Amino acid sequence: MDQRTLQKLVKAYGTPLVVVDHNVLRQNYETFRKYLPRVQCYFAVKANSDPAIARTFYEAGSSFDVASMAEFHTVNDLIKGLTEKEQQDFIWDKIIYANPIKAIETLRELDPYKPLVTYDNHEEVKKIAKHAPHSGLALRLRVPNVGSMVELSSKFGALPSEAVDLITFAHNNGLTVEGLSFHVGSQCTNAENYIHAIRTSAEVFAEAKSRGFELKLLDIGGGFPASYDETVPAFRTLAKTINAELDRLFPAPIEILAEPGRFLVASAVTSVAKIIGKAVRNGKLCYYIDDGVYHTFSGVIFDHCTYHLKSFKPGPAQTCSVFGPTCDALDTISLNEQLPDLELGEYLFSENIGAYSSASSTYFNGFPPAKVVHVNQAADGRTDAAGDVSEPAAS
């Protein structure tokens, strides 16, 4: 997003502001499809559940990974215009409910839709068999998350050694296991995680076949990294490694799914905040802005992510601290930003902030989430002159 457009939008809508560029969403989706051509792309809605983003991916042809009924309905609302059969075909072919643990109420609500769902333990099988028996299943495996920014294996995943027993248990409870899934951890820059997980999955496929179960699909999860800085390997390099292992161990007609979230949305969003306070503390210049870790910068806390801030105004840079607007000292965005000497009322912006950011924004301390403005929503090249604004919903 160019600085002139950002300043124009700030003038129109004020701050704090989050700007979503739908051209970048489409470009990221096409990049994923280009370098992983065998892999069906299921956008992980939890990364950024804005309905306008879901619509752009739907129009681009994406499938969807949902993990709550709210996310399911965000996607289901997009297909209301289809016939009943077309809706059911879409749900089966293009939605996976990828939360291995589901409340009984959720399963009851899901059952009429006959979805594909994940599981990883015996109790979940019993719940699904009783409350959502029309579901298809994918068994989630526990795999290494070494070096990933957000580790997930401690919470979810069956041990590979118990996998086929869990498949058998599901079968004995009247359910069909379609395949396996795994997750290497969010923002995974370690290709070995994927290699290990794919090889482990192949071993489970082989054991399952030897015991009479012909699995049809492999969901390689998410973890595809956003290019936050130069240390992140190029996506095409990671994809080349993944493709080689998939082609070697999982030839067609086995279906391959993936659940990218961060990779698709992070680089499409820029935030802009206004400097509302300024002080020198222990010899360091400190800025206070009208957005923070309880809002758009929530990824600092929940996502272990570092966001850098930039100024529209050039000038000699110095090491600064940047804080959010609340009265909590936890509301610290950064203690080490290189910024010029700025005045009250000037602005800072942060790029690559589209994933796990406004998705977990709150109303803490009475400060509402940032306004969200969408630009370039039309896929035909027309540009929204001023953007389409989404006001934060009441909480």
Order of alpha helices (4+ residues) and beta strands (2+ residues): alpha-beta-alpha-beta-alpha-beta-alpha-alpha-beta-alpha-beta-alpha-beta-alpha-beta-alpha-beta-alpha-beta-alpha-beta-beta-alpha-beta-beta-beta-beta-beta-beta
